[in-house]
Amino acid sequence: MHKTRILAAAAIAALATLAACNTQPQVITVNQYDPQAEALKNAPPVAPPPMIQASKTYRCADNSLYFVDFYTNNTATIRTSQNGTPTQLNSTDGQPPFTGDNHSVSGTGDRVTINGKSCHT
């Protein structure tokens, strides 16, 4: 009987606590001003990054190894180690040779010249 009174008192206390809550819906106002909205609306579409067209590993006559990625936007990257930092190479008129930062690759096939050395896949 004593437990029933305690449970009843706890239930009444919980009900009283909930009754004190505000039941009105809360209104949230959002700042509608976007300072870049007009610029974003008038901006040209963003072009996707170029895709890798071919990834090739070349071994040269002096036994050096080069890793070259050819891209769809007529550029290439060259690395001197498999996980090395790539160097961006560009071409004029979209045709080899690709040159940049003391590197040059003439060709895109299985046999190319890299930095003046004959190389093959």
C-alpha positions as CSV (number, residue, x, y, z in Angstrom):
1,M,0.0,0.0,0.0
2,H,2.9,2.3,0.8
3,K,4.4,1.7,-2.7
4,T,1.1,2.6,-4.4
5,R,1.1,6.0,-2.7
6,I,4.7,6.6,-3.8
7,L,4.0,5.7,-7.4
8,A,0.8,7.8,-7.4
9,A,2.8,10.8,-6.0
10,A,5.5,10.4,-8.6
11,A,2.9,10.2,-11.4
12,I,1.2,13.4,-10.1
13,A,4.6,15.2,-9.9
14,A,5.4,14.2,-13.5
15,L,2.1,15.3,-14.7
16,A,2.4,18.7,-12.9
17,T,5.9,19.1,-14.5
18,L,4.6,18.4,-18.0
19,A,1.5,20.7,-17.5
20,A,3.8,23.6,-16.9
21,C,5.3,23.3,-20.5
22,N,4.5,25.8,-23.1
23,T,2.2,24.2,-25.7
24,Q,2.3,27.0,-28.2
25,P,4.3,26.2,-31.4
26,Q,7.7,27.8,-31.6
27,V,8.2,30.1,-34.7
28,I,11.7,30.0,-36.2
29,T,12.6,32.8,-38.6
30,V,15.4,32.2,-41.1
31,N,17.5,35.0,-42.5
32,Q,16.5,35.0,-46.2
33,Y,19.3,37.3,-47.3
34,D,22.1,35.7,-49.3
35,P,24.8,38.2,-50.4
36,Q,26.0,35.8,-53.2
37,A,22.6,34.8,-54.5
38,E,22.6,37.0,-57.5
39,A,26.2,36.2,-58.4
40,L,25.6,32.4,-58.1
41,K,22.4,32.7,-60.2
42,N,24.3,34.4,-63.0
43,A,27.5,32.3,-62.8
44,P,28.4,30.1,-65.7
45,P,28.2,26.3,-65.2
46,V,31.3,24.7,-63.7
47,A,33.1,22.4,-66.0
48,P,34.0,19.0,-64.5
49,P,37.7,18.2,-64.1
50,P,39.5,16.3,-66.9
51,M,39.4,12.5,-66.9
52,I,42.5,10.3,-67.2
53,Q,42.6,9.0,-70.7
54,A,45.6,6.7,-70.2
55,S,48.0,5.9,-67.5
56,K,51.3,4.5,-68.6
57,T,54.5,3.4,-67.0
58,Y,57.6,3.9,-69.2
59,R,61.1,2.4,-68.8
60,C,63.8,4.3,-70.6
61,A,67.1,3.2,-72.2
62,D,69.1,4.3,-69.1
63,N,66.8,2.1,-66.9
64,S,64.9,5.0,-65.4
65,L,61.2,4.7,-64.8
66,Y,58.5,7.3,-65.4
67,F,54.8,7.3,-64.6
68,V,52.7,9.4,-67.1
69,D,49.0,10.1,-67.0
70,F,47.4,11.5,-70.1
71,Y,44.2,13.6,-69.6
72,T,41.2,14.3,-71.9
73,N,42.0,18.1,-71.9
74,N,45.3,17.5,-73.8
75,T,47.5,17.7,-70.7
76,A,49.6,15.1,-68.9
77,T,51.3,14.6,-65.5
78,I,54.6,12.9,-65.0
79,R,56.0,11.3,-61.8
80,T,59.4,9.9,-61.2
81,S,58.2,7.4,-58.6
82,Q,54.9,5.6,-58.3
83,N,53.6,7.6,-55.4
84,G,55.6,10.7,-56.2
85,T,54.4,14.3,-56.7
86,P,53.0,14.8,-60.2
87,T,54.3,17.5,-62.4
88,Q,51.8,19.1,-64.8
89,L,52.7,19.1,-68.5
90,N,50.9,21.1,-71.1
91,S,51.0,21.0,-74.9
92,T,50.5,23.6,-77.6
93,D,47.6,23.1,-79.9
94,G,46.7,19.9,-78.0
95,Q,49.4,17.9,-79.6
96,P,52.6,16.4,-78.1
97,P,55.2,17.3,-76.9
98,F,53.9,17.9,-73.4
99,T,56.3,20.2,-71.5
100,G,56.6,21.8,-68.1
101,D,59.0,22.2,-65.2
102,N,62.1,20.6,-66.8
103,H,60.2,17.6,-68.2
104,S,59.0,16.8,-71.7
105,V,57.1,13.9,-73.1
106,S,56.9,13.6,-76.9
107,G,54.1,11.1,-77.8
108,T,51.3,9.3,-76.1
109,G,51.8,5.7,-77.4
110,D,53.9,2.8,-76.2
111,R,57.1,4.3,-77.4
112,V,57.9,8.0,-76.4
113,T,60.8,10.3,-75.7
114,I,60.9,11.6,-72.1
115,N,63.4,14.3,-71.3
116,G,65.4,13.3,-74.5
117,K,65.5,9.6,-73.6
118,S,63.9,6.8,-75.6
119,C,61.3,5.0,-73.5
120,H,58.7,2.2,-73.9
121,T,55.9,0.7,-71.9
